[in-house]
Amino acid sequence: MSADLDLCALAGATAAIYQRQAARFDAERSRSLRERGWLARLAALVPARGAILDVGCGAGEPIAAHLVQAGFAVTGVDVVDAMLALARARHPTGDWRHADMRSLDLPERFDGIIGWNSFFHLTPEEQRRTLPRLVAHLRPRGALMLTVGHVAGEVTGVVGGERVYHASLAPAEYEAVIAELGLEVVLFTREDPACDHHTVLLARARG
């Protein structure tokens, strides 16, 4: 990572980058469902045919599509119109909405919320502000699953040849915030070797 890279500017460019690279990102996105084990863990905490919110749903595959096929009522939200257009074209009966998780304010509440490879595009301060918004959209005993970082910090990744921003709080801070919001950690696995070394936080509301 270049020492003079403006991370603040890069963080603000995430949506525009995905807008430009939507078709390429979708074409290159693996459909192997390496996430299958974690999706099964989330599903085990959600009632049959329960409502799941996919924040940062992208083009709807493979995460949202897999959950729909498993019988769940899935609502997908994203800030990138080009991604939503792909999702709507591919799954026209799906519930795809333009929304920003940082200002999320939906009328519904959900049995489960997933932010797979989306939440970590927010800055640390945005993550701190967004976590209460996500939790507020959970029903009692609802489950929340997010991919985060294994250490606190800011790094970059690549989408369609363009650099994109990633950030994480420290695992201990995630656990503390989750507890303050009335959730209990079910699993917090750092760099899971069975899932391309993703770090995954799975929690459940106590109420």
FENPEHU-V650013 format. One record per pair of residues at least 6 apart in sequence whose ideal C-beta (glycine too) atoms are under 8 Angstrom apart, sorted by the first residue. I is the first residue (numbers start at 1). J is the second residue. If there is no record, write none. Layout:
# FENPEHU-V650013
I:J
I:J
This chain:
# FENPEHU-V650013
1:155
1:156
5:156
5:163
7:154
7:156
7:165
8:123
10:156
10:163
10:164
10:165
11:121
11:122
11:123
11:165
11:167
13:165
14:121
14:164
14:165
15:79
15:80
17:159
17:160
17:162
17:164
18:25
18:58
18:80
18:82
18:83
18:159
18:164
19:80
19:81
19:82
19:83
20:160
20:162
21:159
21:160
21:161
21:162
22:59
22:80
22:82
22:83
22:85
22:86
23:82
23:86
24:160
25:58
25:59
25:83
25:159
25:160
26:58
26:59
26:61
26:83
26:86
28:160
29:58
29:59
29:61
29:62
30:62
31:61
31:62
32:62
33:39
33:62
33:66
34:195
34:196
35:62
35:63
35:116
35:195
35:198
36:66
37:194
37:195
38:145
38:192
38:195
38:198
38:200
38:202
39:63
39:66
39:67
39:70
41:145
41:186
41:187
41:202
42:52
42:112
42:114
42:143
42:145
42:202
43:67
43:70
43:72
43:112
45:112
45:141
45:143
45:186
45:202
45:204
46:52
46:72
46:111
46:112
46:142
46:143
47:111
48:71
49:71
49:72
49:73
50:72
50:73
50:110
50:111
50:112
51:72
51:73
51:74
51:75
51:108
51:109
51:110
51:111
51:112
51:139
52:67
52:72
52:73
52:74
52:75
52:110
52:111
52:112
52:113
52:114
53:74
53:75
53:77
53:106
53:108
53:110
53:112
53:113
53:114
53:137
54:63
54:64
54:67
54:74
54:75
54:76
54:77
54:113
54:114
54:115
54:116
55:77
55:78
55:101
55:104
55:113
55:114
55:115
55:118
55:119
55:134
56:77
56:78
56:101
56:115
56:116
56:117
56:118
56:119
56:121
57:63
57:64
57:76
57:77
57:78
57:83
57:84
57:87
57:96
57:118
58:78
58:80
58:83
58:86
58:87
58:118
59:83
59:86
59:87
59:90
60:76
60:86
60:87
60:90
60:91
60:94
60:96
61:87
61:90
63:114
63:116
64:74
64:76
64:87
64:91
64:94
65:90
65:91
67:74
67:114
68:74
68:91
68:94
72:112
73:95
74:94
74:95
75:95
75:97
75:106
75:108
75:110
76:84
76:87
76:94
76:95
76:96
76:97
77:96
77:97
77:98
77:99
77:101
77:104
77:106
78:84
78:87
78:96
78:98
78:99
78:118
79:98
79:99
79:100
81:98
84:96
84:97
84:98
87:94
87:96
88:94
88:96
97:106
99:106
101:115
101:118
101:119
101:122
101:130
101:133
101:134
102:122
102:126
102:129
102:130
102:133
103:133
104:130
104:133
104:134
104:137
105:133
106:137
108:137
109:137
109:138
109:139
109:142
110:137
110:138
110:139
110:142
111:138
111:139
111:141
111:142
111:143
112:138
112:142
112:143
112:144
112:145
113:134
113:137
113:138
113:142
113:143
113:144
113:145
114:144
114:145
114:146
115:134
115:145
115:146
115:147
116:145
116:146
116:147
117:147
117:198
118:147
119:127
119:130
119:146
119:147
119:148
120:146
120:147
120:148
120:149
120:166
120:167
120:168
121:164
121:165
121:166
121:167
122:130
122:167
123:154
123:165
123:167
124:152
124:154
124:167
124:168
124:169
127:167
127:168
127:169
128:169
128:177
131:177
131:178
131:181
132:181
134:144
135:144
135:181
135:182
135:183
135:205
138:144
138:205
139:205
140:205
140:207
141:204
141:205
141:206
141:207
142:204
142:205
143:186
143:202
143:203
143:204
143:205
144:178
144:183
144:201
144:202
144:203
144:204
144:205
145:200
145:201
145:202
145:203
146:200
146:201
147:198
147:199
147:200
147:201
148:168
148:169
148:171
148:174
148:199
148:200
148:201
149:155
149:166
149:167
149:168
149:169
149:199
150:168
150:171
150:190
150:191
150:199
151:168
151:170
151:171
152:168
152:169
152:170
152:173
153:167
153:168
154:165
154:166
154:167
155:166
155:167
156:163
156:164
156:165
156:166
157:163
157:164
157:166
158:164
168:199
169:177
171:188
171:190
171:199
174:188
174:201
175:185
175:188
178:184
178:185
178:201
178:203
179:185
182:205
182:206
182:207
183:203
183:204
183:205
183:206
184:203
184:204
184:206
185:201
185:202
185:203
186:202
186:203
186:204
187:200
187:201
187:202
188:200
188:201
188:202
189:199
189:200
190:199
191:197
191:198
191:199
192:198
192:199
192:200
